[in-house]
Amino acid sequence: MGKKDPRVDAYIARSADFARPILTHIRELVHTACPEVEETLKWSSPHFMHRGMLCGMAAFKAHCALIFWKAKLIFGKSNKMMKEDEGSRGHFGRITALSDLPKDKELLGYFKEAVRLNEAGIKPPPRARPKVKKELVVPDFFLAALKKNKKALAVFEAFSYSHKKEYLEWITEAKGEDTRQRRIATAIEWMTEGKSRNWKYKNC
């Protein structure tokens, strides 16, 4: 028999109204696919275990995410259903309603395949690491703003490559000047508090 974790009940209960039916439905399908599944919380969000990690789900302000631990083995690199997992988006993009999920039969198939892979002891392929990291270019306008706040500048300089890149991409991708200035102000505020670009997601 599977094992339900009361912390997952509490997580679903405190999630937004739109998210509760989505999370409940995913949970039910996972238990249907694998009656022996065990629940737990990892990184503050519900995850499902059976001889290792199967998948996890999370609720954010305006969307939910569903992430498979062995996605490339389950979907294949060319499968159009699988969207790249970028931060909080998950493998089916931003899920805002039950209709954003695949049909039950299809989703059950994915869960069962995740179970099969774990039972067979098949491990995901190692991630290819770039040999040389591309040099990050800090725009003059952002550097000037940072220099006006010594604490924010110190935090930015101490950030890892990936944390710096997250902020730089967010700011430089702004379509208008007003949006860019708002993002710069927010970035300076967050960095003054020692926060990374995606700190909200990490606390969910």
C-alpha positions, 0 to 999 in steps of 0.5 A: 500500500502507498503512503500519504504524507499529511504535509502534502494534504496541508500543502494542497489546502493552503494553495490557491483555489485554482491550484487545489484541484490540479494538485489533487488530480495529479496526486490521485493519478500518481497513486493510481499508477503506483499503489506503492508510492510514498509521498514526501516534501522536498524543496518545500513541495510534494514529491512522489517516491518509489525506489527513488524519485518519480516526480514532483509538483508545486503550486505558485501564485498563478500556476502549477508545475509538474516535474518528472525526475527522468523526463528525457527517458520518459518523453524522449528528446524530440517529444513536443509534449515535453517543454524545457524545465526552466525554473518553475515551469515544469515539463508541461509548461505553466499549468493553470487548469486541469485542461492544461494537463495531458489526458488522464490515460496519457499522464498515467502512462508517463507515471507508469513509465517513471515507475518502470524505470525506477524498478529497473534501476535505469538512471538518467543520462548525465547532464552535459556540462559546457566546457567553457562558460560564456562570459557575462556582459554587465550592461553599463546602465545596470552596472551604474545602478549597482554602483549606487548601492554598495551592498547590492553590488557586493551581493551581485559580485558574490553571486554564482555565474547562474545567479548573475545570468538570471538577473542579467537576462531578466533585465536585458529582456525587458521590452520597454524602458519603463519595464527595464527601469522597474526591473532594475529597481526590483533587482537592486532591492532584492540583492540588497536583501541578499536574494537571488532572482528566483528566490520566491520559487525557492521558498514555495 
